[in-house]
């Protein structure tokens, strides 16, 4: 087998390979002899079939197997011999001439093909201890904990029947039927819906028109869906709702005590405070980590400058671009609606794709050198978390898909590996903790750089909002169900 490098420019490589016809013939003969003892052909005793007869019957199919075997083995062996790692599976280029292909299968011509690929760039090792970030930390005051405890406990509040008119804070039980242009629309009807007035669970203007109604009364109200309502077919449209009030109830006095905590599934008020405080700190901690990670990625982006494999960048861009367009389509928006153009957006996301690929290679290199690994237990736990997001009837099917598809399983492993590398880096680089107020911690990084800044782009912002609304499972009329008693930590997480 003759191997010749025909292109070596930047990360691009092209290798020409020639396998002499004599080598093909030798491999074919080897296969024919191996098949001789197994072949069962009418007119011949087992093991007595002439090689030429076997060749006449199976020569082309055997030679096709030989060619495929050469392609599979030579790609791997050539990369190993050259000490290169391909960014993606090398592209194989062979003759498209049918006559030439027939000669190869007949063993009458050399088999020539080329491999085209990009190599992974060499990443220069940096002194990571020189990287510096400032981690923003917010200490949750007791007053905020108390406020959240009261909000959580409020879900256990009971209501007493009321004879008079509904006021803010009262719970109204009612039937409704929504219509647009006189026609009922999907998702716009419900019976015995519960709504606490002032909770802002329904679209703007809906709850205010229930104030003053009494049990047994009926009313037709008119509202307009927000322009950026997740359901595109309702966004910006005026609708009427036929309302029939079933009952009005006023809130009973709320006392914060152990009994309230027990109604929420906890043994005491102190335990309730502990759970709520832990949830709040976890939420702010997630923001702290996300902002620290953004700073870290920006620092790495500044420190590591090298050419990223174009094929990887193209693949990343195509994923981003498809998501952006799908999200905008779901929201019924266009790039013009977001104050940009398609060309500007493409350029922005192209830069983002390049950054992500480069940082992905950097994190992979750092993680490999640091010995970072994702354990089977961690992968299994993440897989089960993923499966729990789909309906129970589909969970086994999804599980089998991931277990039998290495690429799909790798898509779960990758973010786990990245987070573990980030954890490692935060112990290596210089991190200064800075105490800040809640507003400072939660403030948008409008002037930030890199990916943090890219996330603020108009199209991305609108698309993300649309996706978030869609994933939240919002109904056609109400944002979520009426308040019900639930575990304290669930309420705190909201």
Secondary structure as GFF3:
##gff-version 3
##sequence-region A 1 494
A	DSSP	beta_strand	2	9	.	.	.	ID=ss1
A	DSSP	beta_strand	12	19	.	.	.	ID=ss2
A	DSSP	alpha_helix	21	36	.	.	.	ID=ss3
A	DSSP	alpha_helix	51	82	.	.	.	ID=ss4
A	DSSP	beta_strand	91	94	.	.	.	ID=ss5
A	DSSP	alpha_helix	98	105	.	.	.	ID=ss6
A	DSSP	beta_strand	111	118	.	.	.	ID=ss7
A	DSSP	three_ten_helix	128	130	.	.	.	ID=ss8
A	DSSP	beta_strand	132	137	.	.	.	ID=ss9
A	DSSP	alpha_helix	142	154	.	.	.	ID=ss10
A	DSSP	beta_strand	159	161	.	.	.	ID=ss11
A	DSSP	beta_strand	171	180	.	.	.	ID=ss12
A	DSSP	beta_strand	183	196	.	.	.	ID=ss13
A	DSSP	three_ten_helix	207	210	.	.	.	ID=ss14
A	DSSP	beta_strand	218	224	.	.	.	ID=ss15
A	DSSP	beta_strand	238	251	.	.	.	ID=ss16
A	DSSP	alpha_helix	258	263	.	.	.	ID=ss17
A	DSSP	alpha_helix	269	303	.	.	.	ID=ss18
A	DSSP	alpha_helix	310	331	.	.	.	ID=ss19
A	DSSP	three_ten_helix	336	338	.	.	.	ID=ss20
A	DSSP	alpha_helix	342	370	.	.	.	ID=ss21
A	DSSP	alpha_helix	376	387	.	.	.	ID=ss22
A	DSSP	three_ten_helix	392	394	.	.	.	ID=ss23
A	DSSP	alpha_helix	395	404	.	.	.	ID=ss24
A	DSSP	alpha_helix	406	428	.	.	.	ID=ss25
A	DSSP	beta_strand	430	435	.	.	.	ID=ss26
A	DSSP	alpha_helix	438	442	.	.	.	ID=ss27
A	DSSP	alpha_helix	450	454	.	.	.	ID=ss28
A	DSSP	alpha_helix	458	471	.	.	.	ID=ss29
A	DSSP	alpha_helix	488	493	.	.	.	ID=ss30
###
